[in-house]
């Protein structure tokens, strides 16, 4: 599960950077790389980023349930 956690975290970071580019410069990097927002590959990336964000809720809620004050331990839960 550690690999899945790392992959989803990378996808969430990609999504965050892409939204930052959209907000700051009106430039959608994912759409530019994969041929537009309606291109199949771009839509797949958007869906994967969304699923990764949902998956990352698991360690977040786990850390909140443990009342961990150290955010470095969020990714080390046994999920």
PyMOL Python script that loads the backbone (N, CA, C, O; Angstrom):
from pymol import cmd

cmd.read_pdbstr("""\
ATOM      1  N   UNK A   1       0.809  -1.204   0.000  1.00  0.00           N
ATOM      2  CA  UNK A   1       0.000   0.000   0.000  1.00  0.00           C
ATOM      3  C   UNK A   1       0.849   1.264   0.000  1.00  0.00           C
ATOM      4  O   UNK A   1       0.375   2.335  -0.378  1.00  0.00           O
ATOM      5  N   UNK A   2       2.115   1.140   0.427  1.00  0.00           N
ATOM      6  CA  UNK A   2       2.966   2.322   0.436  1.00  0.00           C
ATOM      7  C   UNK A   2       3.171   2.860  -0.976  1.00  0.00           C
ATOM      8  O   UNK A   2       3.209   4.073  -1.179  1.00  0.00           O
ATOM      9  N   UNK A   3       3.304   1.964  -1.952  1.00  0.00           N
ATOM     10  CA  UNK A   3       3.476   2.396  -3.337  1.00  0.00           C
ATOM     11  C   UNK A   3       2.224   3.112  -3.829  1.00  0.00           C
ATOM     12  O   UNK A   3       2.321   4.144  -4.493  1.00  0.00           O
ATOM     13  N   UNK A   4       1.046   2.570  -3.508  1.00  0.00           N
ATOM     14  CA  UNK A   4      -0.203   3.203  -3.910  1.00  0.00           C
ATOM     15  C   UNK A   4      -0.337   4.583  -3.273  1.00  0.00           C
ATOM     16  O   UNK A   4      -0.789   5.527  -3.921  1.00  0.00           O
ATOM     17  N   UNK A   5       0.050   4.698  -2.017  1.00  0.00           N
ATOM     18  CA  UNK A   5       0.008   5.988  -1.325  1.00  0.00           C
ATOM     19  C   UNK A   5       0.937   6.989  -2.009  1.00  0.00           C
ATOM     20  O   UNK A   5       0.571   8.152  -2.181  1.00  0.00           O
ATOM     21  N   UNK A   6       2.122   6.555  -2.395  1.00  0.00           N
ATOM     22  CA  UNK A   6       3.073   7.438  -3.080  1.00  0.00           C
ATOM     23  C   UNK A   6       2.559   7.869  -4.445  1.00  0.00           C
ATOM     24  O   UNK A   6       2.677   9.036  -4.819  1.00  0.00           O
ATOM     25  N   UNK A   7       1.987   6.927  -5.188  1.00  0.00           N
ATOM     26  CA  UNK A   7       1.455   7.247  -6.517  1.00  0.00           C
ATOM     27  C   UNK A   7       0.314   8.242  -6.413  1.00  0.00           C
ATOM     28  O   UNK A   7       0.260   9.214  -7.167  1.00  0.00           O
ATOM     29  N   UNK A   8      -0.599   8.001  -5.477  1.00  0.00           N
ATOM     30  CA  UNK A   8      -1.726   8.922  -5.342  1.00  0.00           C
ATOM     31  C   UNK A   8      -1.279  10.288  -4.862  1.00  0.00           C
ATOM     32  O   UNK A   8      -1.845  11.303  -5.269  1.00  0.00           O
ATOM     33  N   UNK A   9      -0.280  10.329  -4.008  1.00  0.00           N
ATOM     34  CA  UNK A   9       0.237  11.621  -3.554  1.00  0.00           C
ATOM     35  C   UNK A   9       0.854  12.394  -4.725  1.00  0.00           C
ATOM     36  O   UNK A   9       0.662  13.605  -4.835  1.00  0.00           O
ATOM     37  N   UNK A  10       1.582  11.711  -5.586  1.00  0.00           N
ATOM     38  CA  UNK A  10       2.163  12.354  -6.769  1.00  0.00           C
ATOM     39  C   UNK A  10       1.059  12.896  -7.671  1.00  0.00           C
ATOM     40  O   UNK A  10       1.166  14.008  -8.186  1.00  0.00           O
ATOM     41  N   UNK A  11       0.001  12.115  -7.861  1.00  0.00           N
ATOM     42  CA  UNK A  11      -1.111  12.578  -8.695  1.00  0.00           C
ATOM     43  C   UNK A  11      -1.805  13.798  -8.088  1.00  0.00           C
ATOM     44  O   UNK A  11      -2.206  14.709  -8.813  1.00  0.00           O
ATOM     45  N   UNK A  12      -1.947  13.817  -6.771  1.00  0.00           N
ATOM     46  CA  UNK A  12      -2.551  14.974  -6.105  1.00  0.00           C
ATOM     47  C   UNK A  12      -1.671  16.211  -6.297  1.00  0.00           C
ATOM     48  O   UNK A  12      -2.181  17.308  -6.524  1.00  0.00           O
ATOM     49  N   UNK A  13      -0.372  16.039  -6.206  1.00  0.00           N
ATOM     50  CA  UNK A  13       0.552  17.159  -6.417  1.00  0.00           C
ATOM     51  C   UNK A  13       0.461  17.655  -7.852  1.00  0.00           C
ATOM     52  O   UNK A  13       0.454  18.863  -8.088  1.00  0.00           O
ATOM     53  N   UNK A  14       0.391  16.738  -8.818  1.00  0.00           N
ATOM     54  CA  UNK A  14       0.232  17.134 -10.219  1.00  0.00           C
ATOM     55  C   UNK A  14      -1.052  17.935 -10.394  1.00  0.00           C
ATOM     56  O   UNK A  14      -1.061  18.965 -11.068  1.00  0.00           O
ATOM     57  N   UNK A  15      -2.126  17.463  -9.791  1.00  0.00           N
ATOM     58  CA  UNK A  15      -3.392  18.184  -9.873  1.00  0.00           C
ATOM     59  C   UNK A  15      -3.312  19.558  -9.251  1.00  0.00           C
ATOM     60  O   UNK A  15      -3.842  20.523  -9.801  1.00  0.00           O
ATOM     61  N   UNK A  16      -2.656  19.658  -8.115  1.00  0.00           N
ATOM     62  CA  UNK A  16      -2.522  20.956  -7.450  1.00  0.00           C
ATOM     63  C   UNK A  16      -1.700  21.927  -8.293  1.00  0.00           C
ATOM     64  O   UNK A  16      -2.053  23.099  -8.417  1.00  0.00           O
ATOM     65  N   UNK A  17      -0.616  21.441  -8.866  1.00  0.00           N
ATOM     66  CA  UNK A  17       0.200  22.299  -9.725  1.00  0.00           C
ATOM     67  C   UNK A  17      -0.584  22.732 -10.970  1.00  0.00           C
ATOM     68  O   UNK A  17      -0.498  23.883 -11.397  1.00  0.00           O
ATOM     69  N   UNK A  18      -1.340  21.805 -11.539  1.00  0.00           N
ATOM     70  CA  UNK A  18      -2.135  22.143 -12.716  1.00  0.00           C
ATOM     71  C   UNK A  18      -3.181  23.206 -12.370  1.00  0.00           C
ATOM     72  O   UNK A  18      -3.365  24.155 -13.133  1.00  0.00           O
ATOM     73  N   UNK A  19      -3.863  23.063 -11.239  1.00  0.00           N
ATOM     74  CA  UNK A  19      -4.848  24.072 -10.824  1.00  0.00           C
ATOM     75  C   UNK A  19      -4.176  25.407 -10.539  1.00  0.00           C
ATOM     76  O   UNK A  19      -4.752  26.462 -10.804  1.00  0.00           O
ATOM     77  N   UNK A  20      -2.978  25.369 -10.010  1.00  0.00           N
ATOM     78  CA  UNK A  20      -2.240  26.614  -9.796  1.00  0.00           C
ATOM     79  C   UNK A  20      -1.943  27.325 -11.103  1.00  0.00           C
ATOM     80  O   UNK A  20      -2.077  28.545 -11.203  1.00  0.00           O
ATOM     81  N   UNK A  21      -1.536  26.549 -12.109  1.00  0.00           N
ATOM     82  CA  UNK A  21      -1.283  27.132 -13.427  1.00  0.00           C
ATOM     83  C   UNK A  21      -2.562  27.683 -14.054  1.00  0.00           C
ATOM     84  O   UNK A  21      -2.544  28.737 -14.690  1.00  0.00           O
ATOM     85  N   UNK A  22      -3.663  26.970 -13.874  1.00  0.00           N
ATOM     86  CA  UNK A  22      -4.942  27.445 -14.406  1.00  0.00           C
ATOM     87  C   UNK A  22      -5.336  28.750 -13.715  1.00  0.00           C
ATOM     88  O   UNK A  22      -5.764  29.701 -14.370  1.00  0.00           O
ATOM     89  N   UNK A  23      -5.192  28.791 -12.409  1.00  0.00           N
ATOM     90  CA  UNK A  23      -5.575  29.982 -11.662  1.00  0.00           C
ATOM     91  C   UNK A  23      -4.697  31.188 -11.932  1.00  0.00           C
ATOM     92  O   UNK A  23      -5.189  32.312 -12.030  1.00  0.00           O
ATOM     93  N   UNK A  24      -3.410  30.959 -12.053  1.00  0.00           N
ATOM     94  CA  UNK A  24      -2.481  32.072 -12.244  1.00  0.00           C
ATOM     95  C   UNK A  24      -2.361  32.535 -13.691  1.00  0.00           C
ATOM     96  O   UNK A  24      -2.289  33.733 -13.965  1.00  0.00           O
ATOM     97  N   UNK A  25      -2.340  31.579 -14.609  1.00  0.00           N
ATOM     98  CA  UNK A  25      -2.022  31.911 -16.001  1.00  0.00           C
ATOM     99  C   UNK A  25      -3.067  31.446 -17.015  1.00  0.00           C
ATOM    100  O   UNK A  25      -2.871  31.609 -18.220  1.00  0.00           O
ATOM    101  N   UNK A  26      -4.167  30.872 -16.544  1.00  0.00           N
ATOM    102  CA  UNK A  26      -5.185  30.295 -17.419  1.00  0.00           C
ATOM    103  C   UNK A  26      -4.563  29.304 -18.399  1.00  0.00           C
ATOM    104  O   UNK A  26      -4.917  29.277 -19.578  1.00  0.00           O
ATOM    105  N   UNK A  27      -3.639  28.494 -17.902  1.00  0.00           N
ATOM    106  CA  UNK A  27      -2.942  27.498 -18.708  1.00  0.00           C
ATOM    107  C   UNK A  27      -3.146  26.122 -18.088  1.00  0.00           C
ATOM    108  O   UNK A  27      -2.716  25.875 -16.962  1.00  0.00           O
ATOM    109  N   UNK A  28      -3.790  25.244 -18.809  1.00  0.00           N
ATOM    110  CA  UNK A  28      -4.041  23.880 -18.344  1.00  0.00           C
ATOM    111  C   UNK A  28      -2.954  22.978 -18.921  1.00  0.00           C
ATOM    112  O   UNK A  28      -3.009  22.598 -20.091  1.00  0.00           O
ATOM    113  N   UNK A  29      -1.978  22.642 -18.102  1.00  0.00           N
ATOM    114  CA  UNK A  29      -0.838  21.845 -18.553  1.00  0.00           C
ATOM    115  C   UNK A  29      -1.265  20.454 -18.995  1.00  0.00           C
ATOM    116  O   UNK A  29      -0.767  19.946 -20.000  1.00  0.00           O
ATOM    117  N   UNK A  30      -2.176  19.833 -18.265  1.00  0.00           N
ATOM    118  CA  UNK A  30      -2.640  18.495 -18.641  1.00  0.00           C
ATOM    119  C   UNK A  30      -3.287  18.527 -20.021  1.00  0.00           C
ATOM    120  O   UNK A  30      -3.016  17.666 -20.859  1.00  0.00           O
ATOM    121  N   UNK A  31      -4.136  19.512 -20.253  1.00  0.00           N
ATOM    122  CA  UNK A  31      -4.782  19.639 -21.565  1.00  0.00           C
ATOM    123  C   UNK A  31      -3.753  19.924 -22.650  1.00  0.00           C
ATOM    124  O   UNK A  31      -3.867  19.404 -23.760  1.00  0.00           O
ATOM    125  N   UNK A  32      -2.756  20.738 -22.346  1.00  0.00           N
ATOM    126  CA  UNK A  32      -1.729  21.057 -23.336  1.00  0.00           C
ATOM    127  C   UNK A  32      -0.908  19.823 -23.705  1.00  0.00           C
ATOM    128  O   UNK A  32      -0.547  19.641 -24.868  1.00  0.00           O
ATOM    129  N   UNK A  33      -0.617  18.984 -22.729  1.00  0.00           N
ATOM    130  CA  UNK A  33       0.189  17.787 -22.992  1.00  0.00           C
ATOM    131  C   UNK A  33      -0.603  16.735 -23.755  1.00  0.00           C
ATOM    132  O   UNK A  33      -0.070  16.087 -24.655  1.00  0.00           O
ATOM    133  N   UNK A  34      -1.878  16.562 -23.398  1.00  0.00           N
ATOM    134  CA  UNK A  34      -2.652  15.455 -23.945  1.00  0.00           C
ATOM    135  C   UNK A  34      -3.649  15.854 -25.023  1.00  0.00           C
ATOM    136  O   UNK A  34      -4.487  15.034 -25.398  1.00  0.00           O
ATOM    137  N   UNK A  35      -3.593  17.076 -25.535  1.00  0.00           N
ATOM    138  CA  UNK A  35      -4.398  17.437 -26.696  1.00  0.00           C
ATOM    139  C   UNK A  35      -5.740  18.079 -26.411  1.00  0.00           C
ATOM    140  O   UNK A  35      -6.669  17.928 -27.204  1.00  0.00           O
ATOM    141  N   UNK A  36      -5.867  18.775 -25.325  1.00  0.00           N
ATOM    142  CA  UNK A  36      -7.116  19.470 -25.026  1.00  0.00           C
ATOM    143  C   UNK A  36      -7.882  18.816 -23.895  1.00  0.00           C
ATOM    144  O   UNK A  36      -7.654  17.652 -23.566  1.00  0.00           O
ATOM    145  N   UNK A  37      -8.793  19.574 -23.302  1.00  0.00           N
ATOM    146  CA  UNK A  37      -9.549  19.077 -22.153  1.00  0.00           C
ATOM    147  C   UNK A  37     -10.469  17.922 -22.513  1.00  0.00           C
ATOM    148  O   UNK A  37     -10.769  17.088 -21.659  1.00  0.00           O
ATOM    149  N   UNK A  38     -10.922  17.858 -23.755  1.00  0.00           N
ATOM    150  CA  UNK A  38     -11.835  16.796 -24.155  1.00  0.00           C
ATOM    151  C   UNK A  38     -11.126  15.553 -24.679  1.00  0.00           C
ATOM    152  O   UNK A  38     -11.778  14.556 -24.989  1.00  0.00           O
ATOM    153  N   UNK A  39      -9.810  15.599 -24.781  1.00  0.00           N
ATOM    154  CA  UNK A  39      -9.057  14.429 -25.242  1.00  0.00           C
ATOM    155  C   UNK A  39      -9.173  13.305 -24.211  1.00  0.00           C
ATOM    156  O   UNK A  39      -9.200  13.548 -23.005  1.00  0.00           O
ATOM    157  N   UNK A  40      -9.239  12.091 -24.708  1.00  0.00           N
ATOM    158  CA  UNK A  40      -9.433  10.934 -23.831  1.00  0.00           C
ATOM    159  C   UNK A  40      -8.336  10.824 -22.770  1.00  0.00           C
ATOM    160  O   UNK A  40      -8.631  10.573 -21.601  1.00  0.00           O
ATOM    161  N   UNK A  41      -7.081  11.009 -23.165  1.00  0.00           N
ATOM    162  CA  UNK A  41      -5.985  10.890 -22.190  1.00  0.00           C
ATOM    163  C   UNK A  41      -6.065  11.974 -21.120  1.00  0.00           C
ATOM    164  O   UNK A  41      -5.805  11.701 -19.948  1.00  0.00           O
ATOM    165  N   UNK A  42      -6.417  13.184 -21.500  1.00  0.00           N
ATOM    166  CA  UNK A  42      -6.543  14.261 -20.524  1.00  0.00           C
ATOM    167  C   UNK A  42      -7.664  13.944 -19.540  1.00  0.00           C
ATOM    168  O   UNK A  42      -7.514  14.153 -18.337  1.00  0.00           O
ATOM    169  N   UNK A  43      -8.771  13.447 -20.042  1.00  0.00           N
ATOM    170  CA  UNK A  43      -9.894  13.104 -19.163  1.00  0.00           C
ATOM    171  C   UNK A  43      -9.515  11.973 -18.212  1.00  0.00           C
ATOM    172  O   UNK A  43      -9.934  11.968 -17.054  1.00  0.00           O
ATOM    173  N   UNK A  44      -8.730  11.021 -18.692  1.00  0.00           N
ATOM    174  CA  UNK A  44      -8.259   9.936 -17.825  1.00  0.00           C
ATOM    175  C   UNK A  44      -7.380  10.496 -16.715  1.00  0.00           C
ATOM    176  O   UNK A  44      -7.518  10.106 -15.555  1.00  0.00           O
ATOM    177  N   UNK A  45      -6.478  11.409 -17.063  1.00  0.00           N
ATOM    178  CA  UNK A  45      -5.614  12.021 -16.050  1.00  0.00           C
ATOM    179  C   UNK A  45      -6.461  12.776 -15.032  1.00  0.00           C
ATOM    180  O   UNK A  45      -6.209  12.675 -13.831  1.00  0.00           O
ATOM    181  N   UNK A  46      -7.465  13.532 -15.488  1.00  0.00           N
ATOM    182  CA  UNK A  46      -8.332  14.266 -14.562  1.00  0.00           C
ATOM    183  C   UNK A  46      -9.036  13.307 -13.600  1.00  0.00           C
ATOM    184  O   UNK A  46      -9.135  13.585 -12.405  1.00  0.00           O
ATOM    185  N   UNK A  47      -9.520  12.189 -14.115  1.00  0.00           N
ATOM    186  CA  UNK A  47     -10.212  11.210 -13.268  1.00  0.00           C
ATOM    187  C   UNK A  47      -9.237  10.572 -12.288  1.00  0.00           C
ATOM    188  O   UNK A  47      -9.572  10.383 -11.119  1.00  0.00           O
ATOM    189  N   UNK A  48      -8.032  10.237 -12.751  1.00  0.00           N
ATOM    190  CA  UNK A  48      -7.028   9.645 -11.850  1.00  0.00           C
ATOM    191  C   UNK A  48      -6.644  10.614 -10.731  1.00  0.00           C
ATOM    192  O   UNK A  48      -6.471  10.203  -9.584  1.00  0.00           O
ATOM    193  N   UNK A  49      -6.511  11.890 -11.063  1.00  0.00           N
ATOM    194  CA  UNK A  49      -6.186  12.891 -10.040  1.00  0.00           C
ATOM    195  C   UNK A  49      -7.322  12.981  -9.022  1.00  0.00           C
ATOM    196  O   UNK A  49      -7.074  13.073  -7.820  1.00  0.00           O
ATOM    197  N   UNK A  50      -8.552  12.956  -9.498  1.00  0.00           N
ATOM    198  CA  UNK A  50      -9.700  13.011  -8.587  1.00  0.00           C
ATOM    199  C   UNK A  50      -9.751  11.788  -7.676  1.00  0.00           C
ATOM    200  O   UNK A  50      -9.989  11.919  -6.475  1.00  0.00           O
ATOM    201  N   UNK A  51      -9.531  10.608  -8.236  1.00  0.00           N
ATOM    202  CA  UNK A  51      -9.525   9.389  -7.425  1.00  0.00           C
ATOM    203  C   UNK A  51      -8.370   9.394  -6.423  1.00  0.00           C
ATOM    204  O   UNK A  51      -8.517   8.930  -5.293  1.00  0.00           O
ATOM    205  N   UNK A  52      -7.229   9.920  -6.844  1.00  0.00           N
ATOM    206  CA  UNK A  52      -6.078  10.014  -5.944  1.00  0.00           C
ATOM    207  C   UNK A  52      -6.387  10.951  -4.783  1.00  0.00           C
ATOM    208  O   UNK A  52      -6.014  10.675  -3.643  1.00  0.00           O
ATOM    209  N   UNK A  53      -7.065  12.053  -5.071  1.00  0.00           N
ATOM    210  CA  UNK A  53      -7.456  12.970  -4.000  1.00  0.00           C
ATOM    211  C   UNK A  53      -8.383  12.305  -3.008  1.00  0.00           C
ATOM    212  O   UNK A  53      -8.238  12.488  -1.800  1.00  0.00           O
ATOM    213  N   UNK A  54      -9.338  11.531  -3.508  1.00  0.00           N
ATOM    214  CA  UNK A  54     -10.242  10.807  -2.610  1.00  0.00           C
ATOM    215  C   UNK A  54      -9.480   9.773  -1.785  1.00  0.00           C
ATOM    216  O   UNK A  54      -9.732   9.615  -0.590  1.00  0.00           O
ATOM    217  N   UNK A  55      -8.553   9.073  -2.425  1.00  0.00           N
ATOM    218  CA  UNK A  55      -7.761   8.068  -1.704  1.00  0.00           C
ATOM    219  C   UNK A  55      -6.921   8.707  -0.604  1.00  0.00           C
ATOM    220  O   UNK A  55      -6.744   8.118   0.462  1.00  0.00           O
ATOM    221  N   UNK A  56      -6.405   9.899  -0.853  1.00  0.00           N
ATOM    222  CA  UNK A  56      -5.566  10.569   0.138  1.00  0.00           C
ATOM    223  C   UNK A  56      -6.358  11.015   1.364  1.00  0.00           C
ATOM    224  O   UNK A  56      -5.764  11.416   2.365  1.00  0.00           O
ATOM    225  N   UNK A  57      -7.683  10.951   1.304  1.00  0.00           N
ATOM    226  CA  UNK A  57      -8.486  11.236   2.493  1.00  0.00           C
ATOM    227  C   UNK A  57      -8.285  10.164   3.568  1.00  0.00           C
ATOM    228  O   UNK A  57      -8.416  10.446   4.759  1.00  0.00           O
ATOM    229  N   UNK A  58      -7.967   8.943   3.149  1.00  0.00           N
ATOM    230  CA  UNK A  58      -7.786   7.847   4.107  1.00  0.00           C
ATOM    231  C   UNK A  58      -6.655   8.149   5.090  1.00  0.00           C
ATOM    232  O   UNK A  58      -6.891   8.095   6.297  1.00  0.00           O
ATOM    233  N   UNK A  59      -5.426   8.467   4.631  1.00  0.00           N
ATOM    234  CA  UNK A  59      -4.382   8.781   5.608  1.00  0.00           C
ATOM    235  C   UNK A  59      -4.676  10.065   6.383  1.00  0.00           C
ATOM    236  O   UNK A  59      -4.279  10.199   7.541  1.00  0.00           O
ATOM    237  N   UNK A  60      -5.369  11.006   5.748  1.00  0.00           N
ATOM    238  CA  UNK A  60      -5.711  12.239   6.452  1.00  0.00           C
ATOM    239  C   UNK A  60      -6.627  11.947   7.628  1.00  0.00           C
ATOM    240  O   UNK A  60      -6.375  12.402   8.744  1.00  0.00           O
ATOM    241  N   UNK A  61      -7.688  11.193   7.384  1.00  0.00           N
ATOM    242  CA  UNK A  61      -8.605  10.863   8.479  1.00  0.00           C
ATOM    243  C   UNK A  61      -7.931   9.959   9.504  1.00  0.00           C
ATOM    244  O   UNK A  61      -8.231  10.041  10.696  1.00  0.00           O
ATOM    245  N   UNK A  62      -7.022   9.097   9.050  1.00  0.00           N
ATOM    246  CA  UNK A  62      -6.277   8.263   9.984  1.00  0.00           C
ATOM    247  C   UNK A  62      -5.411   9.097  10.909  1.00  0.00           C
ATOM    248  O   UNK A  62      -5.324   8.818  12.105  1.00  0.00           O
ATOM    249  N   UNK A  63      -4.775  10.113  10.362  1.00  0.00           N
ATOM    250  CA  UNK A  63      -3.940  10.996  11.178  1.00  0.00           C
ATOM    251  C   UNK A  63      -4.796  11.818  12.134  1.00  0.00           C
ATOM    252  O   UNK A  63      -4.409  12.062  13.277  1.00  0.00           O
ATOM    253  N   UNK A  64      -5.954  12.237  11.660  1.00  0.00           N
ATOM    254  CA  UNK A  64      -6.845  13.012  12.525  1.00  0.00           C
ATOM    255  C   UNK A  64      -7.394  12.144  13.650  1.00  0.00           C
ATOM    256  O   UNK A  64      -7.579  12.614  14.772  1.00  0.00           O
ATOM    257  N   UNK A  65      -7.653  10.870  13.343  1.00  0.00           N
ATOM    258  CA  UNK A  65      -8.152   9.952  14.357  1.00  0.00           C
ATOM    259  C   UNK A  65      -7.098   9.633  15.404  1.00  0.00           C
ATOM    260  O   UNK A  65      -7.431   9.392  16.564  1.00  0.00           O
ATOM    261  N   UNK A  66      -5.828   9.630  15.009  1.00  0.00           N
ATOM    262  CA  UNK A  66      -4.737   9.369  15.949  1.00  0.00           C
ATOM    263  C   UNK A  66      -4.352  10.611  16.734  1.00  0.00           C
ATOM    264  O   UNK A  66      -3.532  10.551  17.650  1.00  0.00           O
ATOM    265  N   UNK A  67      -4.956  11.743  16.364  1.00  0.00           N
ATOM    266  CA  UNK A  67      -4.638  13.034  16.980  1.00  0.00           C
ATOM    267  C   UNK A  67      -3.145  13.319  16.899  1.00  0.00           C
ATOM    268  O   UNK A  67      -2.543  13.842  17.837  1.00  0.00           O
ATOM    269  N   UNK A  68      -2.557  12.963  15.751  1.00  0.00           N
ATOM    270  CA  UNK A  68      -1.137  13.189  15.528  1.00  0.00           C
ATOM    271  C   UNK A  68      -0.874  14.672  15.300  1.00  0.00           C
ATOM    272  O   UNK A  68      -1.501  15.297  14.445  1.00  0.00           O
ATOM    273  N   UNK A  69       0.052  15.228  16.064  1.00  0.00           N
ATOM    274  CA  UNK A  69       0.430  16.618  15.883  1.00  0.00           C
ATOM    275  C   UNK A  69       1.531  16.772  14.860  1.00  0.00           C
ATOM    276  O   UNK A  69       1.873  17.891  14.478  1.00  0.00           O
ATOM    277  N   UNK A  70       2.096  15.655  14.407  1.00  0.00           N
ATOM    278  CA  UNK A  70       3.196  15.691  13.463  1.00  0.00           C
ATOM    279  C   UNK A  70       2.698  15.285  12.076  1.00  0.00           C
ATOM    280  O   UNK A  70       2.413  14.107  11.857  1.00  0.00           O
ATOM    281  N   UNK A  71       2.585  16.229  11.132  1.00  0.00           N
ATOM    282  CA  UNK A  71       2.068  15.886   9.806  1.00  0.00           C
ATOM    283  C   UNK A  71       2.986  14.954   9.020  1.00  0.00           C
ATOM    284  O   UNK A  71       2.574  14.418   7.991  1.00  0.00           O
ATOM    285  N   UNK A  72       4.212  14.750   9.476  1.00  0.00           N
ATOM    286  CA  UNK A  72       5.128  13.848   8.792  1.00  0.00           C
ATOM    287  C   UNK A  72       4.685  12.396   8.928  1.00  0.00           C
ATOM    288  O   UNK A  72       5.122  11.548   8.150  1.00  0.00           O
ATOM    289  N   UNK A  73       3.843  12.099   9.881  1.00  0.00           N
ATOM    290  CA  UNK A  73       3.399  10.729  10.113  1.00  0.00           C
ATOM    291  C   UNK A  73       2.139  10.384   9.342  1.00  0.00           C
ATOM    292  O   UNK A  73       1.643   9.264   9.460  1.00  0.00           O
ATOM    293  N   UNK A  74       1.608  11.306   8.561  1.00  0.00           N
ATOM    294  CA  UNK A  74       0.363  11.055   7.843  1.00  0.00           C
ATOM    295  C   UNK A  74       0.524   9.897   6.884  1.00  0.00           C
ATOM    296  O   UNK A  74      -0.357   9.039   6.830  1.00  0.00           O
ATOM    297  N   UNK A  75       1.597   9.827   6.128  1.00  0.00           N
ATOM    298  CA  UNK A  75       1.786   8.787   5.124  1.00  0.00           C
ATOM    299  C   UNK A  75       2.281   7.470   5.681  1.00  0.00           C
ATOM    300  O   UNK A  75       2.463   6.526   4.912  1.00  0.00           O
ATOM    301  N   UNK A  76       2.507   7.361   6.978  1.00  0.00           N
ATOM    302  CA  UNK A  76       3.056   6.137   7.540  1.00  0.00           C
ATOM    303  C   UNK A  76       2.007   5.260   8.185  1.00  0.00           C
ATOM    304  O   UNK A  76       2.359   4.274   8.832  1.00  0.00           O
ATOM    305  N   UNK A  77       0.717   5.583   8.033  1.00  0.00           N
ATOM    306  CA  UNK A  77      -0.310   4.753   8.611  1.00  0.00           C
ATOM    307  C   UNK A  77      -0.400   3.433   7.842  1.00  0.00           C
ATOM    308  O   UNK A  77       0.082   3.343   6.714  1.00  0.00           O
ATOM    309  N   UNK A  78      -1.007   2.419   8.436  1.00  0.00           N
ATOM    310  CA  UNK A  78      -1.059   1.086   7.835  1.00  0.00           C
ATOM    311  C   UNK A  78      -2.341   0.906   7.040  1.00  0.00           C
ATOM    312  O   UNK A  78      -3.141   0.024   7.353  1.00  0.00           O
ATOM    313  N   UNK A  79      -2.553   1.728   6.016  1.00  0.00           N
ATOM    314  CA  UNK A  79      -3.756   1.607   5.172  1.00  0.00           C
ATOM    315  C   UNK A  79      -3.401   1.011   3.865  1.00  0.00           C
ATOM    316  O   UNK A  79      -4.270   0.826   3.013  1.00  0.00           O
TER     317      UNK A  79
END
""", "prot")
cmd.dss("prot")
cmd.show_as("cartoon", "prot")
cmd.util.cbc("prot")
cmd.orient("prot")
